[in-house]
Amino acid sequence: MPMPLEIVGLGKAEVRFVWDEGVEDLWSARTLRQRCTCAYCQSEATGERLLDPASVPEDITVTSMSLVGNYGVSIAFSDHHSTGIYRFRELHASHPNRGAQTGGKSGANP
């Protein structure tokens, strides 16, 4: 499982993950917030998205982050949402540039 060596983004509008394989991914805080899979944002019963992506502020930032076990990170945002857990495996696999990337920085800001 890919593991981040570094996660930087506190107080910022983007979060940078440096993975143990030497690859870096840059995610906008807004994109991460829109991808939240907590029960407030996605139905546990049907998987239907409940969060309207347009309702997420353009200028959203990260207010806190904490590790969740060895598998993810909990991120709180400036819109006061803090219940999502972002799994490392999913973040690593689903970055928009993952298929085209061969190493180094992704340079993307999804």
PyMOL commands that set and color helices and strands:
alter all, ss='L'
color gray80, all
select helices_A, chain A and resi 29-34+53-55+88-94
alter helices_A, ss='H'
color red, helices_A
select strands_A, chain A and resi 4-8+14-19+24-28+62-68+72-77+85-87
alter strands_A, ss='S'
color yellow, strands_A
deselect
rebuild
show_as cartoon
